Amino acid sequence: MGMRFINSLFVIWLHLRFGVGQTSIGPVYTLSYLLSATMVWVASTFARRFGSVRTVVISRRMAASLMVVIALS
């Protein structure tokens, strides 16, 4: 429930900040969801190699870093 709310706000923010329409945002969201689905499929391999906790920590750090970059751009 939380991510859907945040994603909706992010679309509104992109529109208000940069004037980007839904036709431009749609393909980006599609690509991001496909990448997310692929990473869920690959996560078990990473968990076996690095351990479950380390995999979660690494992925959360990468996501937080990208969110900071997006916010500051």
C-alpha positions, 0 to 999 in steps of 0.5 A: 500500500505504501509504495503505490501511494508514493509512486502516485505522488512521484508522478504528480511531483514529476508533472508539477516540477518538470511538466512531464505528462503521463505519456512520458512517464508511462514507459519509464514506470514500465521499465522500472517495474520490469527491472523490479520483477527481474531483480525479484527473480534474481534475488535468490541467487544473490541471497545464496551468494551474499546472505539474506541480510547482506542482500537486503542491506545492499539493495536498501542502500542502493535504493536510498542512494538513488532516491537522494540523487533523484531528490537533488536533481 
